[in-house]
Amino acid sequence: MKKMKKLYIIISFFVIGTLQAQSQTSFTLQQAVDFAMRNNASIRKAENNIIKAQKKVWETTSMGFPQIDANASYQKYIEQPVQLMPARIMDPTAPAGTYVPVKFGTEQNMKWTATLTQLIFSGSYLVGLQSSKTYKKISENALIKTRQKIKEAVVNAYGNALLTDESIQIMQKNIQTVENNLFEVQQMYENGLVEQTDVEQLQITLSNLQNQLDYLQRMKKVAYEMLNYTMGRDTGASLELADDIEKLKDQSMNLSLLKKSFSPEQNIDYLIAKNQEKATGLQLKLQKSKALPTLAAFVNYGQNAYNNEFKFFDGEQNWYTQSILGLSINIPLFSSWGRQAKLRQAQLDFENARTGVEEKEKELRLQYDRAKNEYEHSFKNYEIAKENLKLAEKIEHKEQVKFTEGIGNSFQLNQARMQLYQTQQQYLQSIIDIINKKVALENILGMDE
């Protein structure tokens, strides 16, 4: 009873956890990444490939273990074959050169056999065993690569969704400000304090902002659907972003990351290239091993039964036993130089793979330098964008005051506002760049977190 109670508790926790995961709608960036690691379709496929590789290892390993095959057969002659025998065998007085038709055997027979084979030596088997383990390692590295790509995709999608949200909020504030200004200017126009052009200029600005807001609201739906898709959720599922853009910016500004040294051996692309080198090296060994003999042993055991009627399962039916023990050896002698051609191809593949490792290391060092510089430069871009935003807000405010006091004009105010709106987007984009550049650098460095 205690065991059943514990099992019930474990199942209950599992079911509750599953239901909570399905009903969760609010995600921080880390929660979104963790969710994707469990539910993204590409990751599930990569995990299945590892399981497949594990089975492949055992499939190859089992070839070196005893193999047992059994078969059974039943035959019934519709017309028994006839053999001609010299007539003198049966009748010494028969004329020479005469024959008598004779039917040998019974009309029906049944037999069964079982054969045990054991591979004793095979160079191809030994290489194949190594290759299957390498294939498993390749699948494991492919999963790591897939996880990195999905993590980067989730970070980018989450950032784009946040950028859209922030842009909508800023746009709504801008529209509210312009609407208030338009109301005031219309009052001033009615009192003859400003020209109609000033009113029309604000109307154009308001119309453009409303159109941009409509576009952003449409893009928000797409951004959220893309994030859901990348996480492995239904694209139309309810989704809330628990992190804000400033918080992610603070988390992503990691100066210690710039001091971390780069080692190609920690990069998954380098490991994949090394695996490719090892795989082609094993293919080379395989071609060489095909010149070696293959030795196997076998034991065969079986029984035969004969009858003119189907009485093979009666207790009185006689079964005749046969058994064989033997060895077989296969020695490759001559292949019309086909084996040598395959060997040369394998040698060239191995040389190319080895060259590929060297090239990959150079490529990764360049990628690291670029990623590091872009991440470091994103800090500078952010600081500049931050200062520019303050200046743009200050300029827009001054132009607004000047226009209200009648010493400015609508054109200068509109230019200041356009500059402000552009600077607002540059500021938000500079934050997103920090977040995206950080995860790109982490992937180059081979960091899991």
FENFENPE-V345965 format. One record per pair of residues at least 6 apart in sequence whose ideal C-beta (glycine too) atoms are under 8 Angstrom apart, sorted by the first residue. I is the first residue (numbers start at 1). J is the second residue. If there is no record, write none. Layout:
i = (I:I)
j = (J:J)
This chain:
i = (21:24:24:25:25:25:25:26:26:26:27:27:27:27:27:27:28:28:29:29:29:29:29:31:32:32:32:32:33:33:33:35:35:35:36:36:36:36:36:36:36:37:37:37:37:38:39:39:39:40:40:40:40:41:42:42:42:43:43:43:43:43:44:46:46:46:46:46:47:49:49:49:50:50:50:50:52:53:53:53:53:53:53:54:56:56:56:57:57:57:57:57:59:60:60:60:60:60:61:61:63:63:63:64:64:64:66:66:66:67:67:67:68:68:68:68:69:69:69:70:70:70:70:71:71:72:72:72:72:73:73:73:74:74:74:74:75:75:75:76:76:76:77:77:80:80:80:81:81:82:82:82:83:83:83:83:84:84:84:84:85:85:85:86:86:86:87:87:87:87:87:88:88:88:89:90:94:105:106:106:106:107:107:108:108:108:108:108:108:109:109:109:109:110:110:110:111:111:111:111:112:112:113:113:113:114:114:114:115:115:115:115:116:116:116:117:117:117:118:118:118:119:119:119:119:120:120:120:120:121:121:121:121:122:122:122:122:122:123:123:123:123:123:124:124:124:124:126:127:127:127:127:128:130:130:131:131:131:131:134:134:134:134:135:137:138:138:138:138:141:141:141:141:142:144:145:145:145:148:148:150:151:151:152:152:152:152:153:154:154:154:155:155:155:156:156:157:157:157:157:158:158:158:159:159:159:159:159:160:160:160:160:161:161:161:161:161:161:162:162:162:162:162:162:163:163:163:163:163:164:164:164:164:165:165:166:166:167:167:167:168:168:168:168:170:170:171:171:171:171:172:174:174:174:175:175:175:175:178:178:178:178:178:179:181:181:182:182:182:182:184:185:185:185:185:185:186:188:188:189:189:189:189:193:194:194:197:198:198:198:201:201:201:202:202:205:205:209:224:225:225:227:228:228:228:228:228:229:233:245:245:245:246:248:248:249:249:249:249:252:252:252:253:253:254:257:257:257:257:257:258:258:258:260:262:262:262:262:262:263:264:264:264:264:264:265:266:266:267:267:267:267:268:269:269:270:270:270:270:273:273:273:273:274:276:276:276:277:277:277:277:277:279:280:280:280:280:280:281:281:283:283:283:284:284:284:284:284:286:287:287:287:287:288:290:290:290:291:291:292:293:293:293:293:294:294:295:295:295:296:296:296:297:297:297:297:298:298:298:298:298:299:299:299:300:300:300:300:300:301:301:301:301:302:302:302:303:303:303:303:304:304:304:305:305:305:305:305:306:307:311:332:364:367:368:368:368:371:371:371:371:372:374:374:374:375:375:375:375:375:378:378:378:378:379:381:381:382:382:382:382:382:384:385:385:385:385:385:386:386:388:388:388:389:389:389:389:391:392:392:392:392:392:393:395:395:395:396:396:396:396:396:398:399:399:399:399:399:399:400:400:401:402:402:402:403:403:403:403:442)
j = (35:31:35:237:238:239:240:240:241:242:35:231:239:240:241:242:242:243:154:155:158:243:248:242:154:158:227:231:151:154:155:231:232:233:43:150:151:154:230:231:232:43:147:150:151:232:231:232:233:150:230:231:232:232:146:149:150:143:146:147:150:232:232:139:142:143:146:147:143:139:142:143:136:139:140:143:139:132:135:136:138:139:140:136:132:135:136:129:132:133:135:136:132:125:128:129:131:132:129:132:119:125:128:119:125:129:116:117:118:116:117:118:114:115:116:117:114:115:117:112:113:114:115:112:113:110:111:112:113:110:111:112:108:109:110:312:108:109:110:107:108:310:107:108:103:105:107:103:104:101:102:103:101:102:103:104:99:100:101:102:99:100:102:98:99:100:94:95:98:99:100:94:96:98:100:100:100:306:306:307:308:307:308:306:307:308:309:310:312:304:305:306:307:304:305:312:302:303:304:305:302:303:300:301:302:300:301:302:298:299:300:301:298:299:300:296:297:298:296:297:298:125:294:295:296:295:296:297:327:292:293:294:295:289:292:294:295:296:288:289:290:292:294:286:289:290:294:289:282:285:286:289:286:282:285:279:282:283:286:275:278:279:282:279:275:272:275:276:279:268:271:272:275:272:268:268:269:272:268:443:230:439:443:436:439:440:443:230:227:230:231:435:436:439:436:439:223:226:227:230:227:241:243:245:248:432:435:436:223:226:227:432:220:223:224:226:227:241:241:243:244:245:248:432:223:245:428:429:432:216:219:220:223:220:241:245:428:216:425:428:213:216:217:220:424:428:209:212:213:216:213:209:417:421:206:209:210:213:202:205:206:209:417:206:202:400:199:202:203:206:404:194:198:199:202:410:199:194:198:195:196:198:199:406:406:410:410:403:409:410:410:411:414:410:414:414:417:421:239:235:236:239:234:235:236:237:239:235:239:428:431:432:431:431:435:382:431:434:435:434:435:438:379:434:438:375:438:441:442:445:372:375:376:445:364:365:368:444:445:446:270:360:361:364:365:271:445:446:364:444:445:446:446:360:364:357:360:361:364:353:356:357:360:357:353:356:357:350:353:354:356:357:353:346:349:350:352:353:350:353:346:349:350:343:346:347:349:350:346:339:342:343:346:343:332:339:342:332:339:332:329:330:331:332:329:330:327:328:329:327:328:329:325:326:327:328:324:325:326:327:328:323:324:325:322:323:324:325:326:321:322:323:324:321:322:323:319:320:321:322:319:320:322:312:317:318:319:320:318:317:317:339:444:444:441:444:445:437:440:441:444:441:437:440:441:434:437:438:440:441:430:433:434:437:434:430:433:427:430:431:433:434:430:423:426:427:429:430:427:430:423:426:427:423:424:426:427:423:416:419:420:423:424:420:416:419:420:413:416:417:419:420:416:408:412:413:415:416:417:413:416:408:408:412:413:409:410:412:413:449)
